[in-house]
Amino acid sequence: MKDFRLYDITDFVMDEDFVRWVYEQRPEDDQLWRNWLARNPDKHLVVAEARAILQSLYIAPPVIRNEEIQAETDRLLQTIRQQPMEIVEPVEPPAKLVRVRTRFWYAAAAILIVGVAGITFYLNKKATVRESYSWENMTASRSLIEQVNTSDKPVTIALADGSALSLSPGSRIGYANYFDSGEFRDVYLSGEAFFEVTKNPDRPFRVFANEIVTKVLGTSFSVRSFEKDTTIQVIVRTGKVTVYSRAVPTTKRSATDHKPGEVILTPNQQLVYEKTGQKFQKVLLDEPLLIVSKVTEQKMEYEDAALSKVFSELSKAYGINIVYDSELLDKCTVTADLKNETFYHKLDLICTAIGATYEIIDGQAVIQSNGCQ
């Protein structure tokens, strides 16, 4: 029986159960690990760092379609069948002719086995070559309305479902005239745009931007994906979005699916996708913005307030998860005026008040403390 309490970061990264939880997000695994973390709050930081390492290392596996393998196998079989087979009239008993033919088919079978192995290697190698996701490839054979912003200012575009976008200079967008068919509301972007999406749980909204797809039900976010850039960026303003590589099969995805290679972003989080390495990195913005009204923020003045209350209100004000040992810091109180301060300065003031420090790991704030001081 594994004792995860004895694990360090390296142990978690190398553990198959932990890796499966991070990459596959099975409900049963998720519940198990959440329960374990609730019983072992001192392990939050180690687990968060291990998760961040695994998510930053994830590279979508090459996808080889069955049709490709079958086509290459058929071609090889056809080549074998077309090979001339010289049969000399036997001067020995007919059994020798049988042996000749038998040896031929053994040889053919051996060639087929080696050939299939070679095909698999070839197709794997071929699949590792980064596919070109140019505008032409993305929009080929699709009937779309295309708009290009050739001005030096953002252009606002209204979509048929009530959604709107602000298209940045030098950017191009393609979309259907009506979102009246299909499972998704799809648009195609080359460049940069800020989206405000009308909510529709039955028909997710997807933005195809070169190598990645951003899927939402209804929220506001921006995508920057110029073909000449080496990275793609997605920034969430409100709500929640899912981002995944187009190398991961998208068939049979539902609106609530979370698959390996997907990253979920919440407000004030940014995803950076490296095209060459096909790697995701999730970080907080340098200057997180409030997602509540300014009036609500003006109430963030505390005198001997429970730390749990302060962290809860701060988390809700910015949509940022704050991880801390609730049992260890259960008796801590905070006296501080957090009005009109930036998110990070608010955190600094709180941590100073309780003698703690914090790190930003995997897009969340992780509090480190030995107890109230």
ABEGO torsion letter per residue (X at the ends): XBBAAABBAAAAAABAAAAAAAAAGBAAAAAAAAAAAAABAAAAAAAAAAAAAAAAABBBBBBBBAAAAAAAAAAAAAAAAABBBBBBBBABBAAAAAAAAAAAAAAAAAAAAAAAAAAAAAAAAAAABBBBBBAAAAABGBBBBBBBBABABBBBBBBAAGBBBBBBBGBBBBBBABBABEABBBBBBBEBBBBBBBBBAABBBBBBBEABBBBBAEBBBBBBBBAABABBBBBBABEBBBBBBAABBABGBBAABBBBGBBBBBBGBBBBBBAAAGBBBBBBBABBBBABBAAAAAABBBBGBBAAAAAAAAAAAAGBBBBBBAAAAAABBBBBBABGBBAAAAAAAAAAAAGBBBBBBGGBBBBBBAEBX
